[in-house]
Amino acid sequence: MFQQIASFFFMLNLLFNSLFCLPLNRYDSMELFSDDDFSDGFFVISQETVNGQAQQLGSFTYSNESSVPSWAIAQWSSGPCLWADRIESDEYTITDGTTKTVTYNPQEGSVSMRLNAANVYNGSAATYESWPHLLLEQAPLTDYSKLTEEEKEFYFCTADEFVLDLKIRMTDFKYTTNPEGVNAVQFLAYFYLQGLSGNEFIWFGVDLFDSRGYSDTNWSYDKGSGNMIYCLSTKDTYGLKTRSLYRFGKPYISEEWTTVKVNLKPHLEKAIKLANKDNIFGKEVSLEDFYIGGTNIGFEIHGNYDCTIEIKDFNITSYKKK
């Protein structure tokens, strides 16, 4: 029995190495996101747009007034305003006191996000029209006009590998269900696949938690934005279901960190194939036509819930052969 177990873990290690341990002496690499420990704080974005553009309301920068955030906090359709209705708390927390709370943990370099979506509906059934969000966003990822041609190659989908790394844990989950409405919560990371022409766009997602259970790969139309969504399944994200934030038939609450490490390149290829199969853009497209232009991470589904999730070490490393 011991030999069988040892053999299993040996083979598992070989598989892991084949997927992620690239021969680094043959590759150049670049991390795509700035400030992956969130130490520079956040811009706070309004819930409304002006001429289609999100507005910055203020900066949540802890006690360091000189830092310039790379990240934003977006709070679409989520009740009180995180800036206008913020209350006095500690220097590492911004909250409206009832619905949304974002807390930076300097010891861990992590960010905890709580969304009490039940407060958005005031006991009524959840509806698509009132769809609470609490997101961390970095878009655009960089000023592309200042990049060298070599640097740009790491952002384009033709790079050889895109490995997503992060650590995540759920520290609280409350069922605040209303039997007449939607009672679900989903926590995702989306990457913006932007076309070079400016007209093509795909929401490229990674499912990090779904209170309804294990998800399947999703290719569907998002009526809110008018764009297509490709989203990895829970199994794609975590490898083993027992490593996810949904275990043994319920949300998994724990102080332990769960590591996500997944190569996104095969899924980028699949998303482009599906777009061509369904003639989404009215023409044939390829990986050469797209680059990763931004990201958001957080709660993105309508429903009655109160959930707290914490993340750290969030980044994508892009690899190009020398």
C-alpha positions in Angstrom: 0.0 0.0 0.0 2.8 2.4 0.9 4.5 1.8 -2.4 1.3 2.4 -4.3 0.8 5.7 -2.5 4.4 6.7 -3.1 4.1 5.8 -6.7 0.9 7.9 -7.1 2.5 11.0 -5.6 5.6 10.5 -7.8 3.5 10.4 -10.9 1.6 13.4 -9.7 4.8 15.3 -9.2 6.0 14.4 -12.7 2.7 15.6 -14.2 3.0 18.9 -12.2 6.5 19.4 -13.4 5.6 18.7 -17.0 2.8 21.3 -16.8 4.5 24.1 -15.0 8.2 23.6 -14.5 9.4 25.0 -17.8 13.1 24.7 -18.7 13.6 28.3 -17.6 17.0 28.6 -19.3 15.2 28.4 -22.6 12.5 31.0 -21.8 12.3 34.7 -21.1 9.5 35.6 -18.7 7.5 38.6 -17.4 4.9 39.1 -14.8 2.0 41.0 -16.3 0.5 42.7 -13.3 2.0 45.5 -11.2 1.8 45.5 -7.4 0.9 41.9 -6.8 1.1 42.4 -3.1 -1.5 45.2 -3.2 0.8 47.4 -1.1 0.1 50.6 -3.1 -3.6 50.6 -2.3 -6.5 51.2 -4.7 -8.5 53.8 -6.6 -12.2 53.6 -5.7 -14.4 53.6 -8.8 -18.0 54.9 -8.9 -21.0 52.7 -9.5 -22.1 54.8 -12.5 -20.3 55.8 -15.7 -20.1 59.2 -17.4 -20.1 58.9 -21.2 -19.4 55.2 -20.8 -16.3 55.8 -18.6 -15.9 54.8 -15.0 -15.0 57.6 -12.6 -12.4 57.6 -9.9 -13.8 58.8 -6.6 -10.7 58.8 -4.5 -7.7 56.8 -3.4 -7.5 54.2 -0.6 -3.8 54.1 0.1 -3.5 53.1 3.7 -1.2 55.6 5.6 1.1 56.2 2.6 -0.2 59.3 0.9 2.5 59.3 -1.8 1.7 55.9 -3.3 0.0 55.7 -6.7 -2.3 52.6 -6.9 -2.2 50.2 -9.8 -5.4 48.6 -8.8 -9.0 49.9 -8.6 -12.0 48.8 -6.5 -15.1 48.5 -8.7 -18.5 48.3 -7.0 -21.1 48.1 -9.7 -24.8 48.0 -8.6 -23.9 47.2 -5.0 -25.9 49.4 -2.7 -24.0 52.1 -0.7 -21.0 53.8 -2.2 -17.7 52.5 -0.9 -16.3 56.1 -1.1 -19.2 58.4 -0.3 -20.6 56.2 2.5 -17.2 55.0 3.9 -17.0 55.0 7.6 -14.0 55.4 10.0 -12.2 52.2 10.5 -8.6 51.2 10.7 -6.0 52.4 8.1 -6.1 49.1 6.2 -9.9 48.8 5.8 -12.4 50.6 3.6 -16.1 49.8 4.2 -19.5 51.3 4.0 -20.3 49.4 7.2 -23.1 47.2 5.8 -22.5 45.8 2.3 -18.9 46.0 1.1 -15.6 45.8 2.9 -12.0 45.6 1.5 -9.2 45.0 3.9 -5.5 44.9 3.2 -3.3 42.6 5.4 0.3 43.9 5.3 1.7 40.8 7.0 0.3 38.5 4.3 0.3 41.0 1.4 -3.3 39.9 0.9 -6.6 41.5 0.3 -9.9 40.3 2.0 -13.1 41.1 0.2 -16.5 40.9 1.8 -19.8 41.4 -0.1 -23.0 41.2 1.8 -25.2 41.0 -1.3 -28.4 40.4 0.7 -28.3 44.0 1.8 -28.6 45.1 -1.8 -32.0 43.5 -2.1 -33.3 44.4 1.4 -34.9 41.0 1.8 -36.4 40.9 -1.7 -35.6 38.4 -4.4 -32.4 38.8 -6.3 -32.7 40.1 -9.8 -30.4 40.4 -12.8 -31.2 44.1 -13.1 -29.7 44.7 -9.6 -26.5 42.8 -9.8 -24.0 43.5 -7.0 -20.3 43.4 -7.8 -17.2 43.9 -5.7 -14.1 43.7 -7.9 -10.4 44.4 -7.9 -9.4 45.7 -11.3 -6.3 46.5 -13.2 -7.1 47.9 -16.6 -5.3 48.7 -18.7 -2.4 46.5 -17.4 0.1 49.0 -18.6 0.7 52.0 -20.9 1.4 50.0 -24.1 2.8 53.1 -25.9 5.7 53.0 -23.5 6.5 49.3 -24.0 9.2 48.1 -26.3 8.2 45.7 -29.0 9.9 42.9 -27.1 7.9 43.7 -24.0 4.6 43.8 -25.9 5.2 40.2 -27.0 4.6 39.0 -23.4 1.1 40.5 -23.4 0.0 39.1 -26.7 -1.7 35.8 -26.8 1.0 34.3 -29.0 3.3 34.0 -26.0 4.3 30.4 -25.4 2.8 30.0 -21.9 0.6 32.1 -19.5 0.8 30.7 -16.0 -1.7 32.1 -13.5 -0.6 32.0 -9.9 -2.6 33.0 -6.8 -3.5 31.9 -3.3 -7.1 32.1 -2.0 -9.2 31.2 1.0 -12.8 31.7 2.1 -13.0 32.9 5.7 -16.8 33.4 6.0 -19.9 32.3 4.2 -23.5 32.9 5.3 -26.6 31.6 3.6 -29.0 34.6 3.4 -31.4 32.9 1.1 -34.7 34.2 -0.3 -36.7 31.2 -1.8 -38.2 33.5 -4.4 -35.0 34.6 -5.9 -31.4 33.6 -6.9 -29.3 32.4 -4.0 -25.8 32.0 -5.4 -22.4 33.5 -5.2 -19.6 33.3 -7.7 -16.0 34.6 -7.3 -14.0 34.8 -10.5 -10.9 36.2 -12.2 -11.6 37.7 -15.6 -8.9 38.7 -18.1 -9.7 41.0 -21.0 -8.8 39.5 -24.3 -8.7 42.6 -26.5 -8.4 42.6 -30.2 -5.8 44.7 -32.0 -8.4 46.4 -34.1 -10.3 47.6 -31.0 -13.5 45.9 -32.0 -13.0 42.3 -30.7 -13.3 41.4 -27.0 -13.7 38.2 -25.0 -14.2 37.9 -21.2 -11.7 35.1 -20.4 -12.6 33.8 -17.0 -11.2 31.5 -14.3 -13.8 30.2 -11.8 -12.5 30.4 -8.3 -15.7 29.7 -6.4 -19.3 28.9 -7.1 -21.7 28.2 -4.2 -23.9 26.1 -6.5 -21.2 23.4 -6.8 -18.5 22.5 -9.3 -18.7 24.4 -12.6 -18.2 23.3 -16.1 -16.3 25.1 -18.8 -18.5 28.0 -20.0 -18.8 29.5 -23.4 -21.8 31.9 -23.5 -23.0 35.3 -24.4 -23.0 38.0 -21.7 -26.1 40.2 -22.3 -24.8 42.8 -19.9 -21.7 43.7 -22.0 -22.7 42.2 -25.3 -19.5 40.1 -25.4 -18.7 36.4 -25.2 -17.4 34.7 -22.1 -15.0 31.8 -22.0 -14.6 30.5 -18.4 -12.5 27.6 -17.1 -14.2 25.0 -15.1 -13.5 24.4 -11.4 -11.5 21.3 -12.3 -9.4 23.3 -14.8 -8.8 25.8 -12.1 -7.9 23.6 -9.2 -7.0 20.3 -10.8 -8.6 18.2 -8.0 -12.1 19.2 -6.8 -11.0 18.5 -3.3 -8.6 21.5 -3.6 -11.3 24.0 -4.5 -13.3 26.4 -2.3 -16.3 24.1 -2.6 -15.7 20.8 -0.9 -17.8 17.9 0.3 -21.0 19.5 -0.9 -20.6 23.0 0.6 -18.5 26.1 0.7 -15.1 25.4 2.3 -14.3 27.9 5.1 -10.8 27.7 6.3 -7.7 29.8 7.4 -5.5 27.6 5.1 -4.4 29.0 1.8 -5.3 27.1 -1.4 -2.9 27.5 -4.3 -4.1 28.0 -7.8 -1.5 27.4 -10.5 -2.8 26.9 -14.0 -1.5 27.3 -17.6 -4.0 29.4 -19.5 -2.5 29.0 -22.9 -4.5 25.9 -24.0 -7.7 27.6 -22.9 -6.8 30.7 -24.9 -6.5 28.5 -27.9 -9.8 26.9 -27.2 -11.6 30.2 -26.8 -10.3 31.4 -30.2 -11.4 28.2 -31.8 -14.9 28.5 -30.4 -15.1 32.1 -31.5 -14.3 31.1 -35.1 -16.7 28.1 -35.0 -19.5 30.4 -34.0 -18.4 33.2 -36.3 -18.5 35.6 -33.3 -16.6 38.4 -35.0 -17.8 37.9 -38.6 -14.2 36.9 -39.7 -11.5 34.4 -38.9 -9.4 35.5 -35.9 -6.3 34.0 -34.3 -4.2 34.4 -31.2 -2.1 37.0 -33.0 -5.1 39.3 -33.0 -5.5 39.4 -29.2 -3.6 40.6 -26.1 -4.3 40.5 -22.4 -5.3 44.1 -21.6 -6.7 44.0 -18.1 -8.2 41.9 -15.3 -10.8 42.0 -12.6 -11.1 39.7 -9.6 -14.1 39.3 -7.3 -17.8 38.7 -6.8 -19.8 38.7 -10.0 -23.3 37.2 -9.8 -26.7 38.3 -8.6 -27.9 36.5 -5.5 -28.6 36.7 -1.7 -25.4 35.9 0.2 -22.8 37.2 2.6 -19.3 36.0 1.7 -15.7 36.9 2.5 -12.8 35.7 0.3 -9.1 36.6 0.6 -6.5 36.5 -2.1 -2.7 37.1 -2.4 0.2 36.6 -4.8 -2.1 37.1 -7.8 -0.2 37.3 -11.1 0.2 35.9 -14.6 3.7 35.0 -15.8 4.1 35.1 -19.5 6.8 33.0 -21.1 8.5 33.4 -24.5 11.1 31.1 -26.0 14.5 32.7 -26.4 
